[in-house]
């Protein structure tokens, strides 16, 4: 029973990631290969094929002093779905004066912002 439930969970999460392929393709087709992305965790950096850094306030950004300077950040990818939780609102408020929305997918709840 345990192995069957683990296989089912694996299939579900694989399906959820697969639904994001169109969003990842947009990133690869519309952003520079050297662009730095702020993301809400670690997995998204691997999926988008771009350099990434965890957003402020995430459990992955444990040394804020290592955070890249604002002028080095090209994009922010935010997501709120079964695959990942969004970037915290207070963290987004920190970034927003410098960024504008360039992509949104209401089906997958992904929003991408580009540096102004």
Secondary structure, 3 states (H helix, E strand, C coil): CHHHHHHHHHHHHHHHHHCCHHHHHHHHHHCCCCCEEEECCCHHHHHHCCEEEECCCCCCCCCHHHCCCHHHCCEEEEECCCCCCCCCHHHHHHHHCCEEEEEEECCCCEEEEEEC
